[in-house]
């Protein structure tokens, strides 16, 4: 045995030397991306794994009636026509929407996309007894598009979708609802089998899927929009939840692109010649404050404003090596919907202390508050060091902050139940990143008084009659100028009332090799992969 | 007492062995039953259900609750447990809440990936450990003993994940000769050198603890055996040194085998840390994912199958020990 070991010991360095002669195999025109997801998101057209799932296994392969314009880095991504060429509200009943479908669109399996396919997919999501019913996909659809109460085919290329009331922003919410091929489903027989050979209408086809290992997207040469036929042959998507592993994979040349490099690795990545791509996008990292507790310290607007004035956002940005921007509201300051709130939250400890004094707090009587924070989670950035930094800086203004540290799942359960419930463990705030888009539909679910849990996601129980009235106006209006003006006003109300502690906006960082060309970092959670190519 | 070598003696020995194996198998069933109850209870103690995690944050409670009913998670816990047990007895581990795929297939796949690391890591760790431990013991008190002891202690005490990251930094980043992570292809048994070289760093990392444990144990056991009278007697009888070493090792084998069994069980269970560092889609990563997702069918199935492996490996070790040392059969 010892002789064998000795031989092994002698041959090991030789094997290593031989290995050094090998270079990683790379096909021409193949882009390899390491995602932060812990598994390959569902491939059926109803991706899980949050917005990252939509980003990589959603939009590249599937499409909605409406889509995002992801071509510009200098302005927010807006809603554009997708599988529907145009849409309008029924003149006689504005709760009904008429969608005119794009002709000559085919699924990856060659079957036609038409009104029958739309109705079949809506049945998949909203009709539990349909043969193609997809309980999980249906739950995603009901969460993101809760306003669909009916639908019907008008002709082969026209469908009607009904809402419970006139909702002007409804078409935006349809960008989250994808259409899969009915013919392919008939062929495969179940969603589990469909996942293995999926078929959508997008610019990429999902050609290989290995759970937990990888998914391969291949160029769809027959894509209906000839201006968006992908330049790259293939994209290999690899789930790599561990940040250090992603970093090593990029640096060793195993992948060409990683999502969310760790902030402390950015200087060394830049020094080693990698590109760090960032851009603003609709993201906010706040503390959502509890208004429902009988002894809630944050029920006093002076305390809430003091909290916002005592937050050293620039310091936090430095801590994150510049991978974030200070937040003075839910929307970014450059966002057209930011408006002109009276309260402009900068770091002003003196003002914060004065406000607290006015509210009856001081060094002898600090504001004691407990905040629920998670160890990780979708869009949560680096919750532990960031919150510890806030805890230290807020102490200077007489805030005595303690933490209830939970895992992501526990936090989600708390957020879906009333803030006074046992799930919330008596906390005064929750640090949760909420994904609002540029379209208004998601915004309403965080702030409307009709969306207190369990009916929605306004965990804070924040209620403001002016905000509710503005949303009512926005829903009924069909004048884009009027809608934009009301959204701005609604945001001003939220900021001036300090409904949340607005902390930072994430900068959507990703690192890539210099071989990756043509990528435009859209101001969105989603990105257009069709224009990327490998040099 | 029957004379050794007679048919009756052999028959009695075989019967004792069969009884021993039967009783141990009976224990195994009870252990697995207990393990499944503990795993089921523990996962339900953590707040959150698979569907709470699966659905996006903005999914209101009503939508989550409706889906819970569709998946049967609204039923009392004992009903859910008994339903699961019934399916397992009929050979069906259920389907994942997240992927809709059958747990059996997914688990076999993950176990296959873990075996690809565990078997070479065990071979490497056990051989190195035995070699270093034996050499250290036979050179007791000399410089070689100290060097080999330092190596085994290092293997034992170095954290897996740290060593893994350090190896990646050296061999994948600074001197990029080996892949940093993954299996090099789309998974499955390595069929090319490209895929084979993905095994090197995780196998070396994984082999360090078994090497250390076995090295330390073999050293102390061999020292203990050497201090007995029989090696001296053998030497006095003029037996060649090689034969003496063989007899010493044979006497030192039972405790080492027991620990090898435990170590092999740990390796087959999959190291969550090593599989995370190397993004290796094995059983450790599979279970880790199931814990964070609260994917109860996957977690339950994995725990029971891994526990079965663990128990079966230990059973095999016990049988081997009993074969080597007849006193163990009693």
Contacts between the chains, C-beta under 8 A, distances in Angstrom:
chain1	res1	chain2	res2	distance
A	1	B	127	6.3
A	1	B	130	6.7
A	1	B	131	6.5
A	2	B	131	5.0
A	2	B	134	7.6
A	2	B	135	7.3
A	4	B	127	7.0
A	5	B	127	5.4
A	5	B	128	6.3
A	5	B	131	4.6
A	8	B	124	7.8
A	8	B	127	7.7
A	15	B	200	7.5
A	16	B	171	7.6
A	16	B	177	6.3
A	16	B	178	7.6
A	16	B	200	7.7
A	19	B	177	4.8
A	19	B	178	5.6
A	19	B	197	5.1
A	19	B	200	7.1
A	20	B	175	7.4
A	20	B	177	3.8
A	22	B	177	7.7
A	22	B	193	6.8
A	22	B	194	7.0
A	22	B	197	6.7
A	24	B	179	6.8
A	24	B	194	7.9
A	25	B	194	5.7
A	38	B	289	5.4
A	38	B	292	7.2
A	39	B	98	7.1
A	39	B	99	7.4
A	39	B	289	6.2
A	42	B	98	7.9
A	42	B	99	7.2
A	48	B	54	5.8
A	48	B	98	6.5
A	50	B	56	6.2
A	50	B	57	8.0
A	128	B	70	7.5
A	135	B	67	5.8
A	135	B	70	4.6
A	135	B	71	7.3
A	136	B	54	6.6
A	136	B	67	7.0
A	136	B	100	7.8
A	138	B	67	8.0
A	139	B	51	7.5
A	139	B	55	5.5
A	139	B	59	6.4
A	139	B	63	5.2
A	139	B	64	7.3
A	139	B	66	7.1
A	139	B	67	4.5
A	140	B	55	6.8
A	140	B	56	6.7
A	140	B	59	7.5
A	142	B	59	7.6
A	142	B	63	4.9
A	142	B	66	7.9
A	143	B	55	6.0
A	143	B	56	5.6
A	143	B	58	5.8
A	143	B	59	3.5
A	143	B	60	7.0
A	143	B	63	5.3
A	144	B	56	7.0
A	144	B	58	7.2
A	146	B	60	7.7
A	191	B	100	6.3
A	192	B	95	7.8
A	192	B	99	7.9
A	192	B	100	4.3
A	192	B	101	6.3
A	195	B	99	7.6
A	195	B	100	7.1
A	208	B	186	6.4
A	210	B	186	4.8
A	210	B	187	5.1
A	211	B	99	5.8
A	211	B	101	6.4
A	211	B	106	6.5
A	211	B	109	7.9
A	212	B	110	7.6
A	212	B	281	4.3
A	212	B	285	7.1
A	212	B	286	7.1
A	212	B	289	7.2
A	213	B	182	7.8
A	213	B	183	6.8
A	213	B	186	6.0
A	213	B	187	4.3
A	213	B	281	5.2
A	214	B	186	6.1
A	214	B	187	7.9
A	238	B	182	6.6
A	238	B	279	7.5
A	239	B	279	8.0
A	240	B	181	6.9
A	240	B	279	5.2
A	241	B	276	7.7
A	242	B	276	5.3
A	242	B	277	6.8
A	242	B	279	7.0
A	244	B	165	6.3
A	244	B	277	7.4
A	245	B	180	7.1
A	245	B	181	5.0
A	245	B	276	7.3
A	245	B	277	6.2
A	245	B	278	7.2
A	245	B	279	5.1
A	248	B	165	7.8
A	248	B	168	4.7
A	248	B	169	7.3
A	248	B	172	5.7
A	248	B	173	6.0
A	248	B	180	3.8
A	248	B	181	6.4
A	249	B	180	5.0
A	249	B	181	5.1
A	249	B	182	7.3
A	249	B	279	7.4
A	251	B	172	7.5
A	251	B	173	4.7
A	251	B	180	7.4
A	252	B	168	7.7
A	252	B	172	3.9
A	252	B	173	5.7
A	252	B	176	5.1
A	252	B	179	6.6
A	252	B	180	4.2
A	253	B	176	6.5
A	254	B	172	7.9
A	254	B	179	5.5
A	254	B	180	5.6
A	254	B	181	6.6
A	254	B	182	6.7
A	378	B	57	7.3
A	406	B	47	7.8
A	407	B	46	7.8
A	407	B	48	7.9
A	407	B	292	7.4
A	408	B	53	7.3
A	408	B	292	7.8
A	409	B	46	7.4
A	409	B	47	7.0
A	409	B	48	3.4
A	409	B	52	5.9
A	409	B	53	4.6
A	409	B	292	7.3
A	409	B	293	7.9
A	409	B	294	6.1
A	410	B	46	7.4
A	410	B	47	4.5
A	410	B	48	5.7
A	412	B	48	6.7
A	412	B	52	5.2
A	412	B	53	6.6
A	412	B	57	5.8
A	413	B	47	5.1
A	413	B	48	4.9
A	413	B	49	7.9
A	413	B	52	5.1
A	414	B	47	8.0
A	415	B	57	6.5
A	416	B	52	7.1
A	416	B	59	7.6
A	416	B	60	6.6
A	416	B	61	4.2
A	416	B	64	6.3
A	417	B	61	6.5
A	423	B	47	6.7
A	432	B	57	7.0
A	434	B	57	6.8
A	434	B	58	7.4
A	435	B	56	8.0
A	435	B	57	7.5
A	435	B	58	7.6
A	442	B	58	6.6
A	445	B	58	5.6
A	446	B	58	8.0
A	451	B	60	7.7
A	453	B	60	6.9
A	453	B	61	5.9
A	454	B	60	6.1
A	454	B	61	3.5
A	454	B	62	5.7
A	454	B	65	7.8
A	455	B	60	5.9
A	455	B	62	6.8
A	456	B	60	5.2
A	457	B	57	7.0
A	457	B	58	4.8
A	457	B	60	6.5
